[in-house]
Amino acid sequence: MKNMKKMNKMTRDNLITYLMVFVLFLVMQILVSSGNVSSLLQGLLVPLCAYIILAVSLNLTVGILGELSLGHAGFMCVGAFTSAFFSKCMVNTIPIAGVRYFLALLIGAAAAGICGILVGIPVLRLKGDYLAIVTLAFGEIIKNIMNILFIGRDSAGFHFSTTDARALGLLEDGEIIINGPQGITGTPKDSTFAVGVILIFVTLFIVLNLIHSRSGRAIMSIRDNRIAAESVGINITKYKLMAFSVSAALAGVAGVIYAHNLANLMAQPKNFGYNMSIMILVFVVLGGIGNIRGSVIAAIILTLLPELLRGLNDYRMLIYAVVFIAMMLFNWSPKAIAWREKYAAKLKRGKKKEV
Amino acid sequence: MSFISYLINGISLGSVYAIIALGYTMVYGIAKMLNFAHGDVIMIGAYVVMTAVTGMGLPPAAAILIAVIFCTVLGIVIESVAYRPLLNAASSLAVLITAIGVSYLLQNIALLVFGANTISFPNVLSIPALSLAGGELTITGEAFITIVSCIVIMIALTLFIHKSKAGQAMLAVSEDKGAAQLMGINVNGTIALTFAIGSALAAIAGVLLCSAYPTLTPYTGAMPGIKAFVAAVFGGIGSIPGAFIGGLLLGIIEVFGKAYISSQMADAIVFGVLILILIVKPTGILGKNIQEKV
């Protein structure tokens, strides 16, 4: 404990976050191996890892950079499809699952990161809510493109089409890799809960270290006062672009995890659409804007809550919505904050009297 | 001739977007918030009309009136319960996220009451199709009504804002909330009035939308809601004529994109054009450029 006190607050905070994820992982592993977890919940574990990474990466954009992104699912979609495409093509060429998965991760992250830079270059020069609107548009465009894209492979090479599978004109030995609205079928299921948790650690490591670095302080200074930051010589576009592309690349990593857990990867509104982007934003805001640990906790609670409420059948999503609005009001309303502070002050005074 | 009929279809779809976009843009202008539950108010309005017509056997005009009143009350209730406590919150994101919560809530209420099945919307606007140019060009009754009601709403709203006292109060609140309050304007009341008008327009838009595409599910409002938001940004968010122009342009681009380029790519085209416009003119077509002061 003495050592804990000697550490500065920042390091201790980060360690608590890492430790929390590790303990949760152990608890889940013990519960799973002792057979106390329903199969439904077990199926949620890998997507949960993807959601946590998404929430942490979006918090980098929303909380640290101070820009709103409504198309985070679009970057996830890019990561998911490029990596699944790669894995499916390379199933026979690279038989070792670990190597293939590692390369798929790099490719997914790079593709999403490049998209982030492409979206960011024109938009991050502007101020205001433009990033929100353009990322919203980007997410919808990506989803739309993935639904009309057909790619097949045969001995003559790759074939592309945007109309249907027959237009590919494949030879007899050909196989369809991306089948338009049916997406990619038969991606190797390489994602496991353990791999997901390791990637959560990597994400936390990248994000927490970025925040507490020189670059991170520059990014936060832009968030707090753009004009002041510019006047002390901080290159605003460069640092904004840095934060945003890292955030997009990490969303791509989440996409890789997500894609390699599904037998059938399709770009539907429910997994890569606007609703998913909003869902991730909800994790961030409910967990606390700029609070990385909060994002992790909120992602866990909000992913598991509908499952825990399953006993209530039809009413579960209704109750979820009501709880959600109530939590927002309680967390953010100035009156509720004042009331909480008053109550906390009373509690403190009460304790002092007892002593 | 097909070009002109596509154009009319586009204007008709665009008119619906324009009416929805008005709700977005007025609320943004006054409360500086994006009301993501707006699209779901459209859906609720359409369900109310459907219940009144097929369930209670009321005449369509009465059903539409009930829907407008219902949505107006709904808008005021949502504003006072969910949004007003958060309008002065530390982060402007808080109220946006709450709006998303309200959107979930409305969708799930509709899901519980009406079920997830697609319901066919009754024919409430029974007007014969207009036939022009010797029968080569026909305008459906719904398209005609939609375009006319959009024009009427635009004129009425512009008159209301510039000629009436309540409308002037709205302009004042959108300009400077604090100064408006010092001048004796009831700021909360004005914001509630804005939500009431926006929700009433959403009910009308719901009827027009579901008459043109007569299917209804709890998620009917979501996509038109997003597109109307895009239309509002397109024309310059906060500007009422901008919402009108943005809505019409968006509708025309969507219909032409479907007809001449690719029917599956229509959404991508719409959002692609949005990105282009924002890069060239970030404040939208009619948006004001606000100089930043240090």
Contacts between the chains, C-beta under 8 A, distances in Angstrom:
chain1	res1	chain2	res2	distance
A	62	B	93	7.2
A	68	B	93	6.8
A	122	B	279	4.9
A	123	B	278	7.5
A	123	B	279	7.7
A	126	B	278	7.9
A	126	B	282	4.9
A	127	B	292	7.5
A	128	B	282	7.5
A	130	B	278	5.8
A	130	B	282	5.8
A	133	B	230	7.5
A	133	B	233	5.3
A	133	B	274	7.2
A	133	B	278	6.6
A	134	B	274	7.8
A	134	B	275	5.5
A	134	B	278	6.0
A	136	B	226	7.4
A	136	B	230	7.9
A	136	B	271	7.8
A	137	B	230	7.2
A	137	B	271	3.6
A	137	B	272	7.4
A	137	B	274	5.0
A	137	B	275	5.3
A	138	B	271	7.6
A	138	B	275	7.5
A	140	B	226	7.7
A	140	B	267	5.7
A	140	B	268	7.3
A	140	B	271	4.9
A	141	B	267	7.6
A	141	B	268	4.6
A	141	B	271	5.0
A	141	B	272	6.2
A	144	B	264	7.3
A	144	B	265	6.5
A	144	B	267	4.8
A	144	B	268	4.0
A	144	B	271	7.9
A	145	B	268	6.1
A	147	B	264	6.8
A	148	B	262	7.4
A	148	B	264	4.7
A	148	B	265	6.5
A	162	B	262	7.3
A	162	B	265	7.9
A	227	B	292	7.5
A	227	B	294	5.5
A	274	B	222	7.9
A	274	B	226	6.2
A	275	B	222	7.9
A	278	B	36	7.8
A	278	B	100	5.4
A	281	B	93	8.0
A	281	B	97	6.8
A	281	B	100	7.8
A	282	B	97	6.0
A	282	B	100	6.5
A	285	B	91	7.7
A	285	B	93	5.5
A	285	B	94	6.8
A	285	B	97	4.5
A	286	B	97	7.4
A	289	B	91	5.7
A	289	B	93	6.4
A	314	B	111	7.9
A	314	B	112	5.9
A	315	B	112	7.3
A	317	B	104	7.1
A	317	B	108	4.5
A	317	B	111	7.3
A	318	B	105	7.1
A	318	B	108	4.4
A	318	B	109	6.7
A	318	B	112	6.2
A	320	B	104	7.2
A	320	B	108	7.9
A	321	B	101	5.8
A	321	B	102	7.9
A	321	B	104	4.0
A	321	B	105	3.9
A	321	B	108	5.5
A	322	B	105	6.6
A	324	B	101	4.3
A	324	B	104	6.7
A	325	B	82	5.7
A	325	B	98	5.9
A	325	B	101	4.1
A	325	B	102	6.5
A	325	B	105	6.6
A	328	B	86	7.2
A	328	B	94	6.3
A	328	B	97	5.9
A	328	B	98	4.5
A	328	B	101	6.0
A	329	B	82	7.2
A	329	B	85	5.7
A	329	B	86	6.8
A	329	B	98	7.1
A	331	B	94	7.6
A	332	B	86	5.6
A	332	B	89	4.4
A	332	B	90	7.0
A	332	B	91	6.9
A	332	B	94	3.7
A	332	B	95	8.0
A	332	B	98	7.9
A	333	B	85	4.0
A	333	B	86	5.5
A	333	B	89	6.4
A	334	B	85	7.7
A	334	B	88	5.4
A	334	B	89	6.2
A	334	B	90	7.6
A	335	B	85	6.1
A	336	B	85	7.3
